[in-house]
């Protein structure tokens, strides 16, 4: 251990150990509403005006979004100047699903149930997605002391009352059924000895409603969904990205232009309905933050939808998970599940002080950690900036020896690889870019303002308001993946498509030219390029988050 941690870290750990016994069982004060708002205003990245640009064109013209996203939304189409023969149709389906994560797979299963000719297209492989990387669990009010109404109120408060009511209602009402659906498909949830679901708290939840599969909940759920898609024989076109949506002459969504990621070959897929299930944007590294996200999380769906005329909602609100790995650097930004805090681990500063209740909502917790490091100077020095201790040995003291191995086996192994035993040594964390709270605006039938265009999962905005609670994302991909699959497949039965066109792409480019905008990048991005071929730009991605 001593060769992994610096002397300063070891000195600070002594203070953490010295205060530990007195902290166990102590009730840590909750912040008042005013205190929360103050710390958000002063320290949350969403409140830093320099991180945002105002859009000059498109359906959300005049609204602010993160600078990196604005560049993509107002980027250069990959098909500008390319002659695409829209009569040469390679795939002709009822429902085209873009994205092979939890939302895409759930949508495909329900669409298939409805008898629709369904196809998934994914730029990587099915399952290469943020769903796979989700750790802590999935919320559902299915215990006698809980109810969907209580779940609704928790999520509404967490979302600062901006959640779209009809979406949130569907999320919480369909949650118990979603758990049963997954359980019946074969997901191995943690259970009590009598077979009932084992549930825990998450930040901002007033009841224990987090259902988990140890600390690899998303991987277990994705394993089962992927098997189901494959067993049903639903076609999956992998290593193929969507580079533009196709409309018809009446402005309805009518398919997509696909591009093989290896050969560059472009193909046309005609579809009566299209579901965008492309996930998040962590790989855009807003404000220089590291990310817990999958390599493919580059906001492609937002770009495709926006250029075709679909509106965004709350695209200016981003979730920074309070506990990303801050040290060792090889794991920088990787998720340390909130479950660690829900099992009792406290957030401790360099002097061994528990400076906040660890189960405040994520935005407040992340902002408080940043304040502790940046303003109060109470962070622990690391080579990449100041960080905060997450006092993991408390878990074993509270719940008994062996708990971490049983409940957090993935995390235990991750740290062991670097010579750190989190059962006996606290771990260093700092906020990491985790989730896009907003996205494309949809109705409770998961459809956008563009006819035949549906969105599910992280690419959709509104259900979580301006801050999502833990465990409502896995729930979102299941509930709204299934919802989009049901509605898109039912709707496809009555769709009559006209002549296919890409004129909206030229129209968007003209609108940009008229507004005097020179595109800075080609979009959708598809995969992150950490240097853009220019070694000097590598500096931009060194994520030293805090001055020491
Ligand atoms: O919903 C999430 O983001 C989640 C469960 C993350 C985690 O802390 O494990």
Boltz pocket constraint, residues with backbone or C-beta under 6 A from the ligand:
constraints:
  - pocket:
      binder: B
      contacts: [[A, 134], [A, 135], [A, 136], [A, 137], [A, 138], [A, 335], [A, 336], [A, 337], [A, 338], [A, 339], [A, 469], [A, 470], [A, 471], [A, 472], [A, 473], [A, 474]]
      max_distance: 6.0
